[in-house]
Amino acid sequence: MIRAAIIGASGYTGGELARILSLHPEVELSVATSRNYAGKKMSQVYPHLTGIADIVCEDAPMAELTRRADIFFTAVPHQTAMAIVPELLEAGCKVIDLSADFRIDDPLVYEAWYQAHTAREYLAEAVYGLPEINRHNIAGARLVANPGCYPTSVILPLAPLLKNGLIDPDTIIADSKSGTSGAGRGAQVGTLFCEVTDGFRAYKVGEHRHTPEIEQELAKLAGRQLTISFTPHLVPMSRGILSTIYAKLTRDVDQQELSDLLMSFYQDEKFVRICRPGQFPATQYVRGSNYCDIGCKVDTRTGRVVLVSVIDNLVKGAAGQAVQNMNVVCGFAESLGLATVPLFP
Ligand SMILES: NC(=O)c1ccc[n+]([C@@H]2O[C@H](COP(=O)([O-])OP(=O)(O)OC[C@H]3O[C@@H](n4cnc5c(N)ncnc54)[C@H](OP(=O)(O)O)[C@@H]3O)[C@@H](O)[C@H]2O)c1
């Protein structure tokens, strides 16, 4: 048994971590932190966890907590994570960070999109935690940078095509739609019921902070620098992301060849499901699960490929992927504790 801590347990990803870890046979949740809910049980913060995660939230110094857990999930906002993670690492703990603080390799790029980085010395050793693409590096890591939700939904469908030179890397357009849990549990006007229901809108057009993360990881797959057009949208649902991605094909490809490529690239992956030709995924078929479902279409009229991917932003886009990374780091079977069947309808 390993002991796990959730820093930021009262947030949406923290709650989801508690739910998933309760199903993990090799993990005991030994620490859960929250400033606002200190002294309250997780089941008071999240009633669906009653009898499942009754651990009491606390607001204790990290120096004390490091003695009580082996692996830490930091499920806190960016900037907060970089203030906490160095102390955890120096105490000998492993860290899966769900924030953006250790995802960007180049501190100058991070600082251009976020703010000053106060733990730059840890960027070089942080491993980008997308297991399907990077699991050999994750295995020995002590600091895993868990990917963003939008980046997970964009990188997974594009990886086989970029690795095989099937698309022009300069022509990628990603159009993504997310449910409102992507913005966290903190009260904000933009995610109030009246602001979100009965309509949907684009936001942060051309300037969303996940853009440099997506470009960085796609560039590694393509073997050269690239830029993308990325437009996120907020849709009136609690969870789920659907990304529609377009790119120009570099040669004539037929539908069967494209489908076969995606299927063979991901044939050994438990959490990536490729739709049959002519079928496309939907968020309701991955809800609550760690799956990324992908559909594809060769648009012969325009010479473009259209990829459609879906994930649950709180699971494959955050907590589920974090547990998948923990499994790789700890040498457990990668799907341990993650066998949840999507909840439909
Ligand atoms: N939501 C998603 O779909 C998603 C997906 C991928 C990645 N992420 C990333 O995961 C992280 C957590 O996201 P979330 O959606 O769970 O956010 P959230 O619902 O807003 O929760 C944030 C958590 O961090 C704690 N916290 C906030 N400020 C803190 C501080 N200064 N010191 C200590 N604890 C602090 C909060 O608890 P108290 O205020 O009670 O201490 C709360 O438990 C973020 O970095 C986010 O970008 C989120």
The ligand as a Gaussian input file, in Angstrom:
#p B3LYP/6-31G(d) Opt

LIG

0 1
 N      -11.108000      21.465000     -13.659000
 C      -10.509000      20.829000     -14.658000
 O      -11.175000      20.285000     -15.558000
 C       -9.002000      20.739000     -14.704000
 C       -8.430000      19.911000     -15.685000
 C       -7.043000      19.806000     -15.745000
 C       -6.255000      20.515000     -14.867000
 N       -6.836000      21.333000     -13.942000
 C       -5.942000      22.063000     -13.030000
 O       -6.014000      21.418000     -11.748000
 C       -5.849000      22.395000     -10.725000
 C       -7.075000      22.339000      -9.811000
 O       -8.227000      22.616000     -10.602000
 P       -9.695000      22.524000     -10.024000
 O      -10.600000      22.646000     -11.192000
 O       -9.825000      21.376000      -9.109000
 O       -9.749000      23.892000      -9.177000
 P      -10.761000      24.329000      -8.000000
 O      -12.020000      23.563000      -8.084000
 O      -10.820000      25.807000      -8.058000
 O       -9.976000      23.881000      -6.668000
 C       -8.762000      24.461000      -6.286000
 C       -8.278000      23.796000      -5.008000
 O       -7.047000      24.411000      -4.601000
 C       -7.182000      24.910000      -3.271000
 N       -6.441000      26.167000      -3.224000
 C       -6.704000      27.297000      -3.925000
 N       -5.788000      28.246000      -3.660000
 C       -4.920000      27.691000      -2.778000
 C       -3.754000      28.176000      -2.113000
 N       -3.291000      29.414000      -2.328000
 N       -3.100000      27.346000      -1.268000
 C       -3.555000      26.082000      -1.035000
 N       -4.655000      25.569000      -1.637000
 C       -5.322000      26.365000      -2.502000
 C       -8.679000      25.069000      -3.036000
 O       -9.048000      24.827000      -1.695000
 P       -9.121000      25.938000      -0.547000
 O       -9.368000      27.254000      -1.228000
 O      -10.202000      25.496000       0.377000
 O       -7.759000      25.838000       0.101000
 C       -9.246000      23.912000      -3.854000
 O       -9.219000      22.721000      -3.098000
 C       -5.696000      23.754000     -11.427000
 O       -4.336000      24.050000     -11.557000
 C       -6.330000      23.502000     -12.785000
 O       -5.828000      24.340000     -13.791000
 C       -8.198000      21.448000     -13.833000

